Amino acid sequence: MRPSRSIHTLRLLTCFSILPLAACGDSGSDDASSSEDVGETQDDTAGTTAGEETESTGSEASTDAGTTETATDTDTDDDVGTSETDAGTETDAGTETDAGTETDAGTDTDTGDTDTTDTDTDTTGEQEYAPWILTIDEPDSTTDVLLQISIVDGEVGETTVICDDLELSGNLPDNTIFTSLTFNDLDLYASGRVTANGDTLVYINPCDCTAQEVGQYGYTGVNGITSNELQNMFGSSSDQDVIIEIDPMTALAMELNPLPGDWGSTGLTWSEPELNVLYGINASDDRLYTFNGDDASEIGSIAMDMNFGSVGIEYHPGADKLYACGISGDARSLYSVDIETGAVSLEASDVLAGTCDNLAAPFGPVECIPQ
């Protein structure tokens, strides 16, 4: 209920006559009453405008004590619960400024901003890797299917066709064979054949399902390629028995270090930044080798407990697991290898239609591939 102007005037006169040198509203109850009285005597439009300005600036004093008090009273009643004193003396205006300062100190908006920042900080810094790997499945000599394999618990081995049959370009023949697959950053590359197995670097575009020749390595039998987070690309050549570094723009390669012994079917994969090693499988001796992630020098090897015929291998940092395929007699299934013991375990049976010899895990979201 709005108080009449005469009652308001009477209250002011009473206050000034009793306490002529003090602000008329030191106690909480008197302040609340005074706040309502002053607020009601102002023009509605002026009160609204002044209120908005006070909310934006937080602690602003005005020579127009009546208008400023109306704004501050409105803010204080709604947000803080502390009311202002009556207008009419310099002491009242000073009290109003103090109340404005108190309003700033307890603003809910500041607290909200801080909470939002904290939330953002808590969820930043951990890279998430999509729970799948890719392979090029070759059910016959002229069909190359780009296939996504799930590694989600309860769905391991379930597949999604990304490309029914890759469209080959350049010098790639219709019966080319893809013997390795890797992501370099978010770009997908394969090792293919023009004249000999593993002699050509190929760029795979999952959006238009094309396979474009990048160039030839100058080496053959490069049946294992991989990349690290710095986009350095490595390859293992089973014909020259060396590990090479490959320029993904031109396919030109240079030798880094020799492979230990005579290598047959091979696969190569990088671990992750903390370990920074390369893992390689040699199907000739069924051993898992570890190499330095910078210069590809040999670190060591362990025996595996199953026999590989062809080799596909990929470490997935999100799952912290080394996936492999190409087991003799079960070349269509997906396996994993324990990097500490060499134990090989079945993950999913009959995943592919053809022999598995290539796997790739993503570094991040990949365009045109369901995440």
C-alpha positions as CSV (number, residue, x, y, z in Angstrom):
1,M,0.0,0.0,0.0
2,R,1.4,3.4,-1.0
3,P,1.7,6.0,2.0
4,S,0.2,9.4,1.3
5,R,2.4,12.5,0.7
6,S,1.1,14.1,3.9
7,I,2.1,11.2,6.1
8,H,5.5,11.2,4.5
9,T,6.0,14.9,5.2
10,L,4.9,14.4,8.8
11,R,7.4,11.6,9.2
12,L,10.2,13.8,7.9
13,L,9.3,16.7,10.2
14,T,9.1,14.4,13.2
15,C,12.5,12.9,12.4
16,F,14.2,16.2,11.9
17,S,12.7,17.7,15.1
18,I,13.8,14.8,17.3
19,L,17.3,14.1,15.8
20,P,18.4,17.3,14.0
21,L,22.1,16.3,13.7
22,A,21.8,12.5,13.1
23,A,20.9,10.4,10.0
24,C,17.3,9.4,10.4
25,G,17.6,5.6,9.8
26,D,20.5,4.1,11.7
27,S,18.5,1.1,12.8
28,G,17.4,-1.6,10.3
29,S,13.7,-1.1,10.8
30,D,13.8,2.7,10.5
31,D,15.9,2.4,7.4
32,A,13.5,0.1,5.7
33,S,10.6,2.5,6.5
34,S,12.6,5.5,5.2
35,S,13.6,3.7,2.1
36,E,10.0,3.0,1.1
37,D,9.0,6.6,1.9
38,V,11.7,8.2,-0.2
39,G,11.3,5.7,-3.0
40,E,7.6,6.5,-3.3
41,T,8.1,10.2,-3.7
42,Q,10.2,9.9,-6.8
43,D,9.0,9.9,-10.4
44,D,8.8,6.3,-11.6
45,T,10.8,6.9,-14.7
46,A,13.6,8.7,-12.9
47,G,13.7,5.9,-10.2
48,T,14.0,3.2,-12.8
49,T,16.9,5.0,-14.7
50,A,18.8,5.8,-11.6
51,G,18.4,2.2,-10.3
52,E,19.9,0.8,-13.5
53,E,22.9,3.1,-13.2
54,T,23.4,2.2,-9.6
55,E,23.4,-1.5,-10.4
56,S,26.0,-1.0,-13.2
57,T,28.5,1.1,-11.3
58,G,27.9,-0.3,-7.8
59,S,28.9,2.7,-5.6
60,E,28.1,6.1,-7.1
61,A,27.2,9.2,-5.1
62,S,25.0,11.9,-6.5
63,T,24.3,15.5,-5.7
64,D,20.7,14.8,-6.4
65,A,20.3,12.9,-3.2
66,G,16.7,12.2,-3.7
67,T,17.1,10.5,-7.0
68,T,20.2,8.6,-6.0
69,E,18.6,7.3,-2.8
70,T,15.6,6.1,-4.8
71,A,17.9,4.0,-7.0
72,T,20.0,2.8,-4.1
73,D,16.9,2.0,-2.1
74,T,15.5,-0.1,-4.9
75,D,18.8,-2.0,-5.4
76,T,19.2,-2.5,-1.7
77,D,15.7,-3.7,-1.0
78,D,15.9,-6.3,-3.8
79,D,19.5,-7.5,-3.6
80,V,21.1,-6.8,-0.2
81,G,18.4,-6.1,2.2
82,T,20.1,-3.0,3.6
83,S,18.0,0.2,3.3
84,E,19.1,3.8,2.9
85,T,18.4,6.8,5.1
86,D,16.1,9.7,4.3
87,A,17.2,12.4,2.0
88,G,17.7,16.0,3.1
89,T,21.0,16.2,4.8
90,E,24.7,15.7,3.8
91,T,25.0,13.0,6.4
92,D,22.2,11.0,4.7
93,A,24.0,11.2,1.3
94,G,27.2,10.0,3.0
95,T,25.3,7.0,4.5
96,E,23.9,6.2,1.1
97,T,27.4,6.0,-0.4
98,D,28.4,3.7,2.3
99,A,25.5,1.4,1.6
100,G,26.3,1.5,-2.1
101,T,29.8,0.3,-1.2
102,E,28.4,-2.5,0.9
103,T,26.2,-3.6,-2.0
104,D,29.3,-3.9,-4.2
105,A,31.0,-6.1,-1.6
106,G,28.2,-8.6,-1.5
107,T,27.3,-8.7,-5.2
108,D,26.0,-12.1,-6.3
109,T,27.1,-11.4,-9.9
110,D,30.8,-11.4,-8.9
111,T,30.4,-14.8,-7.2
112,G,28.7,-16.2,-10.2
113,D,31.5,-15.1,-12.5
114,T,34.1,-16.7,-10.3
115,D,32.1,-20.0,-10.2
116,T,31.9,-20.1,-14.0
117,T,35.7,-19.5,-14.3
118,D,36.4,-22.3,-11.8
119,T,34.2,-24.7,-13.7
120,D,35.9,-23.9,-17.0
121,T,39.3,-24.4,-15.4
122,D,38.4,-27.7,-13.9
123,T,37.3,-29.2,-17.3
124,T,40.3,-27.8,-19.3
125,G,43.6,-29.6,-19.8
126,E,42.5,-33.2,-20.3
127,Q,42.5,-34.2,-23.9
128,E,39.8,-36.7,-24.8
129,Y,40.4,-39.3,-27.5
130,A,37.4,-40.7,-29.5
131,P,36.8,-44.3,-28.6
132,W,37.3,-45.9,-32.0
133,I,40.0,-47.0,-34.4
134,L,40.0,-47.1,-38.2
135,T,41.0,-49.7,-40.7
136,I,40.9,-50.2,-44.5
137,D,39.2,-53.5,-45.0
138,E,39.9,-55.2,-48.3
139,P,37.4,-58.0,-48.8
140,D,38.7,-58.5,-52.4
141,S,41.5,-57.3,-54.5
142,T,39.7,-54.2,-55.8
143,T,37.6,-53.0,-52.9
144,D,38.9,-50.8,-50.1
145,V,36.4,-50.1,-47.3
146,L,37.2,-47.5,-44.7
147,L,35.8,-49.0,-41.5
148,Q,35.4,-47.6,-38.0
149,I,35.8,-50.0,-35.2
150,S,34.3,-49.2,-31.7
151,I,36.4,-49.8,-28.6
152,V,33.7,-48.7,-26.2
153,D,33.1,-51.2,-23.4
154,G,30.3,-53.5,-24.4
155,E,30.5,-52.5,-28.0
156,V,34.1,-53.5,-28.8
157,G,34.4,-54.7,-32.4
158,E,31.1,-53.1,-33.7
159,T,31.8,-51.5,-37.0
160,T,30.5,-48.5,-39.0
161,V,31.2,-48.1,-42.7
162,I,32.7,-44.7,-43.4
163,C,33.4,-45.3,-47.1
164,D,32.0,-48.3,-49.1
165,D,35.0,-48.2,-51.5
166,L,37.7,-45.6,-51.7
167,E,38.1,-43.8,-55.0
168,L,41.8,-44.2,-56.0
169,S,43.7,-41.4,-57.9
170,G,47.1,-40.8,-59.3
171,N,49.2,-43.9,-60.1
172,L,47.4,-46.1,-57.6
173,P,46.2,-49.2,-59.4
174,D,42.7,-50.7,-58.8
175,N,44.3,-53.7,-57.0
176,T,46.6,-51.6,-54.7
177,I,47.1,-53.0,-51.3
178,F,47.0,-50.8,-48.2
179,T,49.4,-52.2,-45.6
180,S,49.4,-49.4,-42.9
181,L,47.2,-46.5,-41.7
182,T,47.9,-43.5,-39.4
183,F,46.7,-40.1,-38.4
184,N,49.1,-37.2,-38.8
185,D,47.4,-34.6,-36.6
186,L,43.8,-34.9,-37.9
187,D,44.8,-36.0,-41.5
188,L,44.6,-39.7,-42.4
189,Y,47.4,-41.4,-44.4
190,A,48.0,-44.9,-45.6
191,S,50.9,-46.8,-47.1
192,G,50.0,-48.3,-50.4
193,R,51.3,-49.9,-53.5
194,V,52.1,-48.5,-57.0
195,T,54.7,-51.0,-58.1
196,A,55.7,-52.7,-54.8
197,N,54.0,-53.2,-51.5
198,G,54.5,-50.2,-49.2
199,D,56.3,-47.9,-51.7
200,T,53.8,-45.0,-51.7
201,L,52.3,-42.6,-49.2
202,V,48.5,-42.0,-49.7
203,Y,46.3,-39.3,-48.3
204,I,42.8,-40.6,-47.3
205,N,39.9,-38.1,-47.3
206,P,37.0,-39.6,-45.3
207,C,34.7,-36.8,-46.4
208,D,34.7,-37.6,-50.2
209,C,36.1,-41.1,-49.8
210,T,39.1,-40.5,-52.0
211,A,42.6,-41.9,-51.8
212,Q,45.2,-39.6,-53.3
213,E,48.8,-40.4,-54.0
214,V,51.2,-38.1,-52.2
215,G,54.4,-39.6,-53.5
216,Q,56.9,-42.5,-53.2
217,Y,59.2,-42.9,-50.3
218,G,62.3,-44.1,-52.1
219,Y,62.0,-47.2,-49.9
220,T,59.8,-50.3,-50.3
221,G,58.1,-52.6,-47.8
222,V,57.1,-49.6,-45.7
223,N,54.3,-51.6,-44.2
224,G,54.2,-49.7,-40.9
225,I,53.7,-45.9,-40.7
226,T,52.9,-43.8,-37.6
227,S,53.0,-40.2,-36.4
228,N,53.6,-38.5,-33.1
229,E,51.8,-35.4,-31.6
230,L,54.4,-33.1,-33.3
231,Q,53.3,-34.5,-36.7
232,N,56.6,-36.3,-37.3
233,M,55.9,-39.3,-39.4
234,F,57.9,-42.6,-39.1
235,G,57.9,-45.7,-41.2
236,S,59.4,-49.2,-40.9
237,S,60.7,-50.8,-44.1
238,S,60.9,-54.6,-44.0
239,D,62.7,-54.6,-47.3
240,Q,65.6,-52.4,-46.3
241,D,65.2,-53.2,-42.6
242,V,65.3,-49.6,-41.4
243,I,63.1,-47.0,-39.7
244,I,62.7,-43.9,-41.7
245,E,61.3,-40.4,-41.2
246,I,58.7,-39.3,-43.8
247,D,57.7,-35.9,-45.0
248,P,53.9,-36.1,-45.1
249,M,53.7,-33.3,-47.7
250,T,56.0,-35.0,-50.3
251,A,56.5,-38.6,-49.0
252,L,60.3,-38.1,-49.2
253,A,62.0,-40.2,-46.5
254,M,65.4,-40.4,-44.8
255,E,66.8,-43.3,-42.7
256,L,66.9,-42.8,-39.0
257,N,68.1,-46.2,-37.6
258,P,68.4,-49.8,-38.7
259,L,65.8,-52.4,-37.6
260,P,67.3,-55.2,-35.4
261,G,67.5,-58.4,-37.5
262,D,65.5,-59.4,-40.5
263,W,62.0,-58.1,-40.5
264,G,59.0,-59.7,-42.3
265,S,55.5,-58.4,-42.0
266,T,55.6,-55.3,-39.8
267,G,53.6,-52.7,-38.0
268,L,54.6,-49.5,-36.3
269,T,52.8,-47.2,-33.8
270,W,53.7,-44.3,-31.5
271,S,52.7,-44.3,-27.8
272,E,51.9,-40.9,-26.3
273,P,53.8,-37.8,-25.1
274,E,54.6,-39.1,-21.6
275,L,56.2,-42.4,-22.8
276,N,57.3,-41.1,-26.3
277,V,58.2,-44.4,-27.7
278,L,57.5,-46.3,-30.9
279,Y,56.2,-49.9,-30.8
280,G,56.8,-52.3,-33.6
281,I,55.8,-55.8,-34.3
282,N,58.0,-58.2,-36.4
283,A,56.0,-61.1,-37.7
284,S,59.2,-63.0,-38.4
285,D,60.1,-63.5,-34.7
286,D,56.7,-62.5,-33.1
287,R,58.4,-60.0,-30.8
288,L,57.2,-56.5,-29.7
289,Y,60.0,-54.0,-30.1
290,T,60.3,-50.6,-28.4
291,F,62.2,-47.7,-30.0
292,N,63.0,-44.1,-28.9
293,G,60.3,-41.8,-30.0
294,D,62.7,-39.1,-31.3
295,D,65.5,-40.9,-33.2
296,A,64.0,-44.4,-33.5
297,S,66.9,-46.1,-31.8
298,E,66.1,-49.5,-30.3
299,I,65.3,-49.7,-26.6
300,G,64.4,-53.4,-26.2
301,S,61.9,-56.2,-27.1
302,I,59.8,-58.8,-25.6
303,A,58.3,-62.1,-26.9
304,M,54.6,-62.3,-27.7
305,D,52.6,-65.5,-27.0
306,M,50.8,-65.6,-30.4
307,N,51.9,-65.9,-34.0
308,F,51.4,-63.0,-36.4
309,G,51.0,-63.5,-40.1
310,S,50.2,-60.0,-41.3
311,V,50.5,-57.0,-38.8
312,G,48.2,-54.2,-37.9
313,I,49.1,-52.3,-34.7
314,E,47.9,-49.1,-33.0
315,Y,48.3,-47.7,-29.5
316,H,45.2,-45.9,-28.4
317,P,46.1,-43.3,-25.6
318,G,42.5,-42.9,-24.5
319,A,42.1,-46.6,-23.7
320,D,45.8,-46.9,-22.8
321,K,45.9,-50.1,-24.8
322,L,48.0,-51.5,-27.7
323,Y,45.6,-52.9,-30.4
324,A,46.8,-55.4,-33.0
325,C,45.5,-57.7,-35.7
326,G,46.8,-60.2,-38.2
327,I,47.1,-63.3,-36.0
328,S,47.7,-66.4,-38.2
329,G,44.5,-68.4,-38.5
330,D,42.4,-65.5,-37.2
331,A,43.4,-62.5,-39.3
332,R,40.0,-60.9,-39.3
333,S,39.7,-60.4,-35.5
334,L,40.9,-57.6,-33.2
335,Y,43.4,-58.3,-30.5
336,S,45.4,-56.3,-27.9
337,V,49.0,-56.8,-26.7
338,D,50.2,-56.3,-23.1
339,I,53.3,-54.0,-23.5
340,E,54.8,-55.4,-20.3
341,T,54.4,-59.1,-20.7
342,G,53.7,-59.6,-24.5
343,A,50.5,-61.4,-23.8
344,V,48.1,-61.2,-26.7
345,S,44.3,-61.1,-25.9
346,L,41.2,-61.4,-28.1
347,E,39.1,-58.2,-28.1
348,A,36.5,-59.0,-30.8
349,S,36.1,-61.8,-33.3
350,D,35.5,-61.6,-37.1
351,V,35.5,-57.8,-37.2
352,L,36.7,-57.5,-40.8
353,A,35.7,-59.2,-44.0
354,G,39.4,-59.4,-45.2
355,T,42.8,-59.9,-43.7
356,C,43.6,-57.1,-41.1
357,D,47.0,-55.4,-41.6
358,N,46.3,-51.7,-40.7
359,L,44.9,-49.8,-37.8
360,A,44.8,-46.1,-36.9
361,A,43.6,-44.1,-33.8
362,P,42.7,-40.4,-33.8
363,F,44.5,-37.5,-32.1
364,G,41.2,-35.6,-31.9
365,P,37.8,-35.0,-33.6
366,V,38.0,-36.0,-37.3
367,E,35.8,-34.4,-39.9
368,C,33.1,-36.7,-41.5
369,I,33.7,-39.5,-39.0
370,P,31.2,-40.0,-36.2
371,Q,32.9,-39.3,-32.8
